[in-house]
Amino acid sequence: MNQFLSILKLEPLKGSRTQFTILAGLVINILVQIGFIHWTPDQVKTVNDFLTLIAGYFLAEKLTVSK
């Protein structure tokens, strides 16, 4: 249970760029779901793919730099 809570708190992903990218995707998806932003599913998928790519880059950069 502690491991699950640490994942929810983004503890394994220390670093502001990775956390900001994940939170930006979360906010965008919530705004689309409540109807504040009117995007097609293809547009949402494109934004999610881009944010996943950026978050993956930040995470890979962090893992290769820290030893």
Biopython code that builds the backbone (N, CA, C, O; Angstrom):
import numpy as np
from Bio.PDB.StructureBuilder import StructureBuilder

atoms = [
    (1, "MET", "N", (0.820, -1.198, 0.000)),
    (1, "MET", "CA", (0.000, 0.000, 0.000)),
    (1, "MET", "C", (0.864, 1.263, 0.000)),
    (1, "MET", "O", (0.532, 2.248, -0.659)),
    (2, "ASN", "N", (1.982, 1.227, 0.748)),
    (2, "ASN", "CA", (2.874, 2.391, 0.773)),
    (2, "ASN", "C", (3.457, 2.676, -0.603)),
    (2, "ASN", "O", (3.624, 3.833, -0.990)),
    (3, "GLN", "N", (3.766, 1.611, -1.338)),
    (3, "GLN", "CA", (4.314, 1.783, -2.676)),
    (3, "GLN", "C", (3.273, 2.433, -3.596)),
    (3, "GLN", "O", (3.611, 3.297, -4.405)),
    (4, "PHE", "N", (2.020, 2.019, -3.471)),
    (4, "PHE", "CA", (0.943, 2.591, -4.279)),
    (4, "PHE", "C", (0.771, 4.076, -3.967)),
    (4, "PHE", "O", (0.600, 4.890, -4.875)),
    (5, "LEU", "N", (0.817, 4.427, -2.683)),
    (5, "LEU", "CA", (0.672, 5.832, -2.294)),
    (5, "LEU", "C", (1.839, 6.672, -2.787)),
    (5, "LEU", "O", (1.649, 7.827, -3.168)),
    (6, "SER", "N", (3.033, 6.114, -2.785)),
    (6, "SER", "CA", (4.183, 6.877, -3.280)),
    (6, "SER", "C", (4.079, 7.111, -4.784)),
    (6, "SER", "O", (4.520, 8.147, -5.280)),
    (7, "ILE", "N", (3.502, 6.165, -5.508)),
    (7, "ILE", "CA", (3.289, 6.357, -6.946)),
    (7, "ILE", "C", (2.254, 7.442, -7.185)),
    (7, "ILE", "O", (2.426, 8.277, -8.074)),
    (8, "LEU", "N", (1.172, 7.441, -6.397)),
    (8, "LEU", "CA", (0.145, 8.471, -6.549)),
    (8, "LEU", "C", (0.683, 9.865, -6.232)),
    (8, "LEU", "O", (0.253, 10.848, -6.835)),
    (9, "LYS", "N", (1.607, 9.953, -5.305)),
    (9, "LYS", "CA", (2.199, 11.245, -4.936)),
    (9, "LYS", "C", (3.315, 11.649, -5.891)),
    (9, "LYS", "O", (3.887, 12.727, -5.732)),
    (10, "LEU", "N", (3.640, 10.827, -6.867)),
    (10, "LEU", "CA", (4.704, 11.051, -7.837)),
    (10, "LEU", "C", (6.062, 11.117, -7.159)),
    (10, "LEU", "O", (6.966, 11.777, -7.671)),
    (11, "GLU", "N", (6.232, 10.451, -6.021)),
    (11, "GLU", "CA", (7.510, 10.447, -5.316)),
    (11, "GLU", "C", (8.642, 9.825, -6.130)),
    (11, "GLU", "O", (9.764, 10.330, -6.084)),
    (12, "PRO", "N", (8.388, 8.737, -6.880)),
    (12, "PRO", "CA", (9.503, 8.180, -7.659)),
    (12, "PRO", "C", (9.961, 9.105, -8.778)),
    (12, "PRO", "O", (11.054, 8.932, -9.318)),
    (13, "LEU", "N", (9.143, 10.078, -9.128)),
    (13, "LEU", "CA", (9.462, 10.963, -10.247)),
    (13, "LEU", "C", (9.867, 12.336, -9.740)),
    (13, "LEU", "O", (9.299, 13.345, -10.158)),
    (14, "LYS", "N", (10.829, 12.381, -8.857)),
    (14, "LYS", "CA", (11.296, 13.663, -8.333)),
    (14, "LYS", "C", (11.815, 14.511, -9.479)),
    (14, "LYS", "O", (12.542, 14.028, -10.348)),
    (15, "GLY", "N", (11.446, 15.739, -9.469)),
    (15, "GLY", "CA", (11.864, 16.663, -10.521)),
    (15, "GLY", "C", (10.674, 17.429, -11.027)),
    (15, "GLY", "O", (9.625, 16.851, -11.312)),
    (16, "SER", "N", (10.829, 18.711, -11.138)),
    (16, "SER", "CA", (9.681, 19.546, -11.474)),
    (16, "SER", "C", (9.231, 19.379, -12.921)),
    (16, "SER", "O", (8.037, 19.482, -13.202)),
    (17, "ARG", "N", (10.158, 19.124, -13.848)),
    (17, "ARG", "CA", (9.744, 19.020, -15.257)),
    (17, "ARG", "C", (8.870, 17.798, -15.498)),
    (17, "ARG", "O", (7.861, 17.893, -16.197)),
    (18, "THR", "N", (9.235, 16.667, -14.939)),
    (18, "THR", "CA", (8.449, 15.448, -15.128)),
    (18, "THR", "C", (7.082, 15.600, -14.468)),
    (18, "THR", "O", (6.060, 15.270, -15.069)),
    (19, "GLN", "N", (7.063, 16.095, -13.243)),
    (19, "GLN", "CA", (5.795, 16.265, -12.537)),
    (19, "GLN", "C", (4.909, 17.286, -13.235)),
    (19, "GLN", "O", (3.700, 17.078, -13.342)),
    (20, "PHE", "N", (5.482, 18.382, -13.711)),
    (20, "PHE", "CA", (4.703, 19.403, -14.402)),
    (20, "PHE", "C", (4.089, 18.848, -15.680)),
    (20, "PHE", "O", (2.940, 19.158, -15.996)),
    (21, "THR", "N", (4.831, 18.038, -16.413)),
    (21, "THR", "CA", (4.316, 17.447, -17.654)),
    (21, "THR", "C", (3.148, 16.514, -17.361)),
    (21, "THR", "O", (2.145, 16.532, -18.073)),
    (22, "ILE", "N", (3.274, 15.701, -16.318)),
    (22, "ILE", "CA", (2.191, 14.782, -15.952)),
    (22, "ILE", "C", (0.960, 15.561, -15.496)),
    (22, "ILE", "O", (-0.163, 15.236, -15.881)),
    (23, "LEU", "N", (1.170, 16.579, -14.684)),
    (23, "LEU", "CA", (0.042, 17.380, -14.199)),
    (23, "LEU", "C", (-0.616, 18.177, -15.324)),
    (23, "LEU", "O", (-1.833, 18.363, -15.312)),
    (24, "ALA", "N", (0.162, 18.645, -16.287)),
    (24, "ALA", "CA", (-0.407, 19.364, -17.426)),
    (24, "ALA", "C", (-1.321, 18.444, -18.228)),
    (24, "ALA", "O", (-2.409, 18.848, -18.637)),
    (25, "GLY", "N", (-0.883, 17.218, -18.450)),
    (25, "GLY", "CA", (-1.738, 16.253, -19.149)),
    (25, "GLY", "C", (-3.011, 15.953, -18.379)),
    (25, "GLY", "O", (-4.085, 15.828, -18.967)),
    (26, "LEU", "N", (-2.891, 15.839, -17.074)),
    (26, "LEU", "CA", (-4.057, 15.590, -16.238)),
    (26, "LEU", "C", (-5.056, 16.737, -16.324)),
    (26, "LEU", "O", (-6.255, 16.505, -16.484)),
    (27, "VAL", "N", (-4.578, 17.962, -16.220)),
    (27, "VAL", "CA", (-5.457, 19.131, -16.282)),
    (27, "VAL", "C", (-6.129, 19.239, -17.646)),
    (27, "VAL", "O", (-7.329, 19.503, -17.727)),
    (28, "ILE", "N", (-5.369, 19.039, -18.708)),
    (28, "ILE", "CA", (-5.939, 19.127, -20.052)),
    (28, "ILE", "C", (-7.037, 18.087, -20.238)),
    (28, "ILE", "O", (-8.105, 18.399, -20.765)),
    (29, "ASN", "N", (-6.781, 16.853, -19.809)),
    (29, "ASN", "CA", (-7.786, 15.805, -19.973)),
    (29, "ASN", "C", (-9.031, 16.067, -19.142)),
    (29, "ASN", "O", (-10.142, 15.786, -19.593)),
    (30, "ILE", "N", (-8.869, 16.593, -17.954)),
    (30, "ILE", "CA", (-10.038, 16.924, -17.118)),
    (30, "ILE", "C", (-10.847, 18.041, -17.771)),
    (30, "ILE", "O", (-12.075, 17.966, -17.816)),
    (31, "LEU", "N", (-10.177, 19.075, -18.277)),
    (31, "LEU", "CA", (-10.890, 20.177, -18.925)),
    (31, "LEU", "C", (-11.644, 19.721, -20.169)),
    (31, "LEU", "O", (-12.727, 20.230, -20.458)),
    (32, "VAL", "N", (-11.089, 18.782, -20.895)),
    (32, "VAL", "CA", (-11.783, 18.237, -22.064)),
    (32, "VAL", "C", (-13.013, 17.440, -21.620)),
    (32, "VAL", "O", (-14.084, 17.546, -22.218)),
    (33, "GLN", "N", (-12.844, 16.644, -20.565)),
    (33, "GLN", "CA", (-13.954, 15.798, -20.110)),
    (33, "GLN", "C", (-15.122, 16.608, -19.556)),
    (33, "GLN", "O", (-16.277, 16.218, -19.730)),
    (34, "ILE", "N", (-14.839, 17.735, -18.886)),
    (34, "ILE", "CA", (-15.944, 18.535, -18.342)),
    (34, "ILE", "C", (-16.506, 19.505, -19.380)),
    (34, "ILE", "O", (-17.487, 20.200, -19.112)),
    (35, "GLY", "N", (-15.894, 19.554, -20.556)),
    (35, "GLY", "CA", (-16.431, 20.357, -21.645)),
    (35, "GLY", "C", (-15.925, 21.786, -21.700)),
    (35, "GLY", "O", (-16.459, 22.594, -22.460)),
    (36, "PHE", "N", (-14.918, 22.116, -20.922)),
    (36, "PHE", "CA", (-14.362, 23.468, -20.943)),
    (36, "PHE", "C", (-13.540, 23.697, -22.201)),
    (36, "PHE", "O", (-13.530, 24.795, -22.757)),
    (37, "ILE", "N", (-12.851, 22.649, -22.646)),
    (37, "ILE", "CA", (-12.107, 22.682, -23.912)),
    (37, "ILE", "C", (-12.822, 21.740, -24.875)),
    (37, "ILE", "O", (-13.106, 20.593, -24.531)),
    (38, "HIS", "N", (-13.110, 22.218, -26.066)),
    (38, "HIS", "CA", (-13.832, 21.413, -27.051)),
    (38, "HIS", "C", (-12.863, 20.909, -28.116)),
    (38, "HIS", "O", (-12.643, 21.554, -29.141)),
    (39, "TRP", "N", (-12.294, 19.740, -27.845)),
    (39, "TRP", "CA", (-11.365, 19.105, -28.769)),
    (39, "TRP", "C", (-11.933, 17.775, -29.205)),
    (39, "TRP", "O", (-12.684, 17.130, -28.474)),
    (40, "THR", "N", (-11.560, 17.371, -30.421)),
    (40, "THR", "CA", (-11.961, 16.057, -30.915)),
    (40, "THR", "C", (-11.083, 14.996, -30.234)),
    (40, "THR", "O", (-10.016, 15.320, -29.712)),
    (41, "PRO", "N", (-11.524, 13.746, -30.238)),
    (41, "PRO", "CA", (-10.680, 12.693, -29.658)),
    (41, "PRO", "C", (-9.301, 12.594, -30.311)),
    (41, "PRO", "O", (-8.324, 12.259, -29.642)),
    (42, "ASP", "N", (-9.214, 12.883, -31.609)),
    (42, "ASP", "CA", (-7.908, 12.848, -32.273)),
    (42, "ASP", "C", (-6.982, 13.944, -31.757)),
    (42, "ASP", "O", (-5.782, 13.719, -31.595)),
    (43, "GLN", "N", (-7.532, 15.125, -31.497)),
    (43, "GLN", "CA", (-6.726, 16.206, -30.953)),
    (43, "GLN", "C", (-6.240, 15.874, -29.545)),
    (43, "GLN", "O", (-5.089, 16.147, -29.204)),
    (44, "VAL", "N", (-7.106, 15.289, -28.734)),
    (44, "VAL", "CA", (-6.727, 14.910, -27.370)),
    (44, "VAL", "C", (-5.647, 13.835, -27.418)),
    (44, "VAL", "O", (-4.696, 13.874, -26.638)),
    (45, "LYS", "N", (-5.792, 12.874, -28.334)),
    (45, "LYS", "CA", (-4.789, 11.820, -28.469)),
    (45, "LYS", "C", (-3.439, 12.398, -28.880)),
    (45, "LYS", "O", (-2.399, 11.975, -28.375)),
    (46, "THR", "N", (-3.453, 13.357, -29.790)),
    (46, "THR", "CA", (-2.206, 13.983, -30.227)),
    (46, "THR", "C", (-1.521, 14.704, -29.070)),
    (46, "THR", "O", (-0.309, 14.581, -28.894)),
    (47, "VAL", "N", (-2.283, 15.447, -28.287)),
    (47, "VAL", "CA", (-1.714, 16.160, -27.138)),
    (47, "VAL", "C", (-1.186, 15.159, -26.112)),
    (47, "VAL", "O", (-0.096, 15.350, -25.571)),
    (48, "ASN", "N", (-1.938, 14.101, -25.839)),
    (48, "ASN", "CA", (-1.489, 13.083, -24.887)),
    (48, "ASN", "C", (-0.226, 12.378, -25.376)),
    (48, "ASN", "O", (0.673, 12.101, -24.582)),
    (49, "ASP", "N", (-0.151, 12.089, -26.657)),
    (49, "ASP", "CA", (1.049, 11.459, -27.216)),
    (49, "ASP", "C", (2.261, 12.378, -27.065)),
    (49, "ASP", "O", (3.349, 11.925, -26.707)),
    (50, "PHE", "N", (2.070, 13.662, -27.337)),
    (50, "PHE", "CA", (3.165, 14.612, -27.218)),
    (50, "PHE", "C", (3.627, 14.732, -25.764)),
    (50, "PHE", "O", (4.828, 14.716, -25.494)),
    (51, "LEU", "N", (2.687, 14.852, -24.833)),
    (51, "LEU", "CA", (3.062, 14.969, -23.426)),
    (51, "LEU", "C", (3.726, 13.693, -22.910)),
    (51, "LEU", "O", (4.624, 13.759, -22.070)),
    (52, "THR", "N", (3.296, 12.545, -23.401)),
    (52, "THR", "CA", (3.933, 11.283, -23.011)),
    (52, "THR", "C", (5.366, 11.227, -23.534)),
    (52, "THR", "O", (6.267, 10.761, -22.837)),
    (53, "LEU", "N", (5.572, 11.696, -24.746)),
    (53, "LEU", "CA", (6.913, 11.741, -25.321)),
    (53, "LEU", "C", (7.825, 12.658, -24.510)),
    (53, "LEU", "O", (8.963, 12.301, -24.207)),
    (54, "ILE", "N", (7.325, 13.830, -24.163)),
    (54, "ILE", "CA", (8.119, 14.787, -23.385)),
    (54, "ILE", "C", (8.415, 14.232, -21.996)),
    (54, "ILE", "O", (9.550, 14.322, -21.529)),
    (55, "ALA", "N", (7.402, 13.654, -21.321)),
    (55, "ALA", "CA", (7.609, 13.082, -19.985)),
    (55, "ALA", "C", (8.602, 11.926, -20.051)),
    (55, "ALA", "O", (9.433, 11.773, -19.156)),
    (56, "GLY", "N", (8.527, 11.121, -21.089)),
    (56, "GLY", "CA", (9.474, 10.025, -21.263)),
    (56, "GLY", "C", (10.894, 10.527, -21.459)),
    (56, "GLY", "O", (11.843, 9.936, -20.945)),
    (57, "TYR", "N", (11.039, 11.609, -22.195)),
    (57, "TYR", "CA", (12.369, 12.202, -22.386)),
    (57, "TYR", "C", (12.935, 12.696, -21.060)),
    (57, "TYR", "O", (14.093, 12.433, -20.736)),
    (58, "PHE", "N", (12.107, 13.420, -20.287)),
    (58, "PHE", "CA", (12.570, 13.936, -18.997)),
    (58, "PHE", "C", (12.944, 12.798, -18.058)),
    (58, "PHE", "O", (13.945, 12.876, -17.346)),
    (59, "LEU", "N", (12.137, 11.745, -18.058)),
    (59, "LEU", "CA", (12.417, 10.607, -17.184)),
    (59, "LEU", "C", (13.691, 9.890, -17.618)),
    (59, "LEU", "O", (14.515, 9.525, -16.779)),
    (60, "ALA", "N", (13.856, 9.687, -18.916)),
    (60, "ALA", "CA", (15.065, 9.022, -19.417)),
    (60, "ALA", "C", (16.303, 9.865, -19.141)),
    (60, "ALA", "O", (17.356, 9.336, -18.783)),
    (61, "GLU", "N", (16.175, 11.167, -19.307)),
    (61, "GLU", "CA", (17.291, 12.062, -19.009)),
    (61, "GLU", "C", (17.682, 11.959, -17.538)),
    (61, "GLU", "O", (18.866, 11.924, -17.202)),
    (62, "LYS", "N", (16.682, 11.909, -16.673)),
    (62, "LYS", "CA", (16.932, 11.818, -15.237)),
    (62, "LYS", "C", (17.586, 10.496, -14.872)),
    (62, "LYS", "O", (18.477, 10.460, -14.023)),
    (63, "LEU", "N", (17.157, 9.416, -15.498)),
    (63, "LEU", "CA", (17.692, 8.102, -15.167)),
    (63, "LEU", "C", (19.105, 7.915, -15.688)),
    (63, "LEU", "O", (19.893, 7.197, -15.072)),
    (64, "THR", "N", (19.445, 8.541, -16.806)),
    (64, "THR", "CA", (20.786, 8.383, -17.355)),
    (64, "THR", "C", (21.794, 9.307, -16.678)),
    (64, "THR", "O", (22.978, 8.976, -16.606)),
    (65, "VAL", "N", (21.348, 10.454, -16.181)),
    (65, "VAL", "CA", (22.248, 11.389, -15.542)),
    (65, "VAL", "C", (22.564, 10.972, -14.115)),
    (65, "VAL", "O", (23.717, 11.030, -13.686)),
    (66, "SER", "N", (21.530, 10.546, -13.372)),
    (66, "SER", "CA", (21.771, 10.142, -11.982)),
    (66, "SER", "C", (22.365, 8.749, -11.936)),
    (66, "SER", "O", (21.888, 7.843, -12.619)),
    (67, "LYS", "N", (23.395, 8.576, -11.142)),
    (67, "LYS", "CA", (24.076, 7.267, -11.080)),
    (67, "LYS", "C", (24.015, 6.709, -9.701)),
    (67, "LYS", "O", (24.531, 5.619, -9.454)),
]
sb = StructureBuilder()
sb.init_structure("model")
sb.init_model(0)
sb.init_chain("A")
sb.init_seg("    ")
for serial, (resi, resn, name, xyz) in enumerate(atoms, 1):
    if name == "N":
        sb.init_residue(resn, " ", resi, " ")
    sb.init_atom(name, np.array(xyz, "f"), 0.0, 1.0, " ", f" {name:<3s}", serial, name[0])
structure = sb.get_structure()
